[in-house]
Amino acid sequence: MNYTQPDLLTPEFRKLSARLGSDRLQVQGPGGNTSIKGSDVMWIKASGTELANALTQDIFVAVDRRAATKEARKEAGDGSCQATVIDPSVKLRPSIETTFHAALDHAVVAHTHSIATIAHVISPEGREAAKKKLAGLPFVLVPYAKPGLPLTQEILARVTPATQVILLQNHGLICVGATVAEVSYLLEEVEQRLALKPAVQNYKLPPEIAEEGFEWAAEGWIAQEIKARKRAIGGSYYPDHTVFLGPALPTKKTENWPAFLQAGTGIMLRNEASTSQRAMLRCLSDVLSRVPENWQIDPIGPAAEAELLNWDAEKYRQAMDARA
C-alpha cells in the first residue's frame, strides 16, 4: 500500500501550479507554493523547486498532514516539518511554509507572490485600498512575520473557518478552497480587483560598456527615475528580494549580491546571475512600476532582513538556486 496517496496530485492541481509558476506576475523563480491534501496526507511544493515545473518534474513532497499541523500549533517538532516527510528516501525538503498549508483546513491551498498584491501590501495606503477593493470576499490581512512558523502563528490568529483569501503584509497572497477550480477562481478575482496599471517606461540601455563580468539590466529605468531609485535603495519590501538580491539594491559592486544601481544611468547585473536572481530583479521592476507615487511604502527593516539572511532554510534555497 502506498501511504503517500499520489492520486491526490491530480492533473488539474499540477496545471494550476504550473500556470502560476509560469506567470511572472504571480510567482517569481522558486517563490510561492501550492498544496493539496486528504485527511492524513498533504502534498506540497518542495523548498527551492519551481512551480513552473509542476508538469515536468517531481517538485512535490508528501508529508503527514496531522504531524505537520502539530508543528504548526507548536505541539511537536521545530516548525520545519522535515520530520513529517512520509517517504524517508525523499531528499527534498518540504516548503518552509508547510505549517500554514497543513493547518489551514482546506483541500487546496495556493500561495503566490502576486505583483498586484505586493504593490498593495507594502504600503499603508495600498492596504487600505485593498480592503475596499476586496469588499465582499472572505479575506483577512495578516501583518508581516518571518516566513515559516512565525507567519503561520499570525495567520492562525486571524483566520476563521470562512476565510478563503489571506493578504500577507510585505509578502503576498494565499487563496484556499475545496477544489482547484474554487482556488483558481479566487486567485483570478483578487488579481482583477487589485490590478494596477504599470507606468510606461521608455528606457534604453546605456551606451557605455558595463563593468567586466556585468551587463546592463533591462530594469535600469529604476536608476533613472528619482522616486523609484529612492525606493529601490531604501530597503527590501518582501522576503524573496532579501534572499536573492540582498537587503536593498546597493549603489556599488559587492561580492555578495548580483546587481547594483548607478544613479541616473542603470542597473548592472552579473553575467552569471541565476534565473532566480534575474526573476527577482524583474519582480522589483514590476512592483515599483505599479505603486502609485503618492503611496508610502514600508521596507521589512534590518532586523527582518537579518533574520532571513541568517536562516538555514533560506540558505538552503540559495544553495539550491546556485546549483540550478
Secondary structure, DSSP 8 states (H G I E B T S, - for coil): --TT-GGGS-HHHHHHHHHHHT-TTT--TT--EEEEE-SSEEEEEBTT--GGGTTTS--EEEEEHHHHHHHHTTSSS-SS-GGGBS-TT----B-TTHHHHHHS-SSEEEEE--HHHHHHHTSHHHHHHHHHHTTTS-EEEE----TTHHHHHHHHTT--TT--EEEETTTEEEEEESSHHHHHHHHHHHHHHH------------SS---TTEEE-TTTHHHHSHHHHHHHHS---SHHHHHHH-SS--SS--SS-SEEEETTTEEEEETT--HHHHHHHHHHHHHHTTS-TTS------HHHHHHHHT-HHHHHHHHHHHH-
